[in-house]
Amino acid sequence: MYRLDPELPGWAVRVLAMLSEGARQEPDYADDCKRLAHAKRCGEVGFT
């Protein structure tokens, strides 16, 4: 299971959030985002 380091600098967290948001807007990644959201709801992944 992957987790972000809790001591990750705020700027790095923001960069990752922006990358995630950008991926959600790309049709090629829409299915991946749906599967990830499902896995998060089911507790299959350890990051938010």
C-alpha positions as CSV (number, residue, x, y, z in Angstrom):
1,M,0.0,0.0,0.0
2,Y,1.3,3.5,-0.9
3,R,1.1,6.5,1.3
4,L,2.4,10.0,1.1
5,D,4.9,11.0,3.7
6,P,3.1,13.0,6.3
7,E,6.1,15.4,6.4
8,L,5.8,16.1,2.7
9,P,6.1,19.9,2.1
10,G,2.9,21.8,1.4
11,W,4.1,22.8,-2.1
12,A,4.6,19.1,-3.0
13,V,1.1,18.2,-1.8
14,R,-0.4,21.0,-3.9
15,V,1.6,19.9,-7.0
16,L,0.2,16.3,-6.6
17,A,-3.3,17.7,-6.1
18,M,-3.0,19.7,-9.3
19,L,-1.7,16.7,-11.3
20,S,-4.6,14.6,-10.0
21,E,-7.1,17.3,-11.0
22,G,-5.6,17.6,-14.4
23,A,-5.7,13.8,-14.9
24,R,-9.4,13.8,-14.0
25,Q,-10.1,16.2,-16.8
26,E,-8.4,14.0,-19.5
27,P,-10.7,11.5,-21.1
28,D,-7.9,8.9,-21.3
29,Y,-7.7,8.9,-17.5
30,A,-11.4,9.0,-16.7
31,D,-11.7,5.2,-16.2
32,D,-8.5,5.2,-14.0
33,C,-10.0,7.9,-11.8
34,K,-13.2,6.1,-11.4
35,R,-11.4,2.9,-10.4
36,L,-9.3,4.8,-7.9
37,A,-12.3,6.5,-6.4
38,H,-14.0,3.0,-6.0
39,A,-10.8,1.6,-4.5
40,K,-10.6,4.5,-2.0
41,R,-14.3,3.9,-0.9
42,C,-13.6,0.2,-0.5
43,G,-10.4,0.8,1.6
44,E,-8.2,-0.8,-1.0
45,V,-5.7,2.1,-1.1
46,G,-4.0,4.0,1.7
47,F,-4.0,7.5,0.4
48,T,-6.6,10.2,-0.1
